[in-house]
Amino acid sequence: MLCYIPINVITALANSHVATGPGYALIAFIFLYGIIFSFCWAILQALYPAEVLNNEIRAKGMAFEGFVSGLAGFINTHATPVAIKRIGWKTYTIFLCRYVLYRR
């Protein structure tokens, strides 16, 4: 979530044209978010359901988790470029709000 705040600020102030310095910072924060997400949450997406489900429903629960994870990845992959094209920097604000609400 903390990586999305500078991303929002940089893209909002850029007004559809990012200068070189802020552009490097923007790319750095996007990569930093990816690194943090990969180390902190991506691993738990597959591990957490297996640990919390009991033996009777573990296979069905893991199948459902795989389906939901794949569906979310598909939507993110195909919807994010369209959202960035249509609403621009506000896409990152939506992501930031989603993370704030998700953490509560």
Summary of the structure (lengths in Angstrom):
residues: 104
radius of gyration: 16.8
end to end distance: 12.5
largest distance: 55.8
contacts: 234
relative contact order: 0.12
helix: 84%
strand: 0%
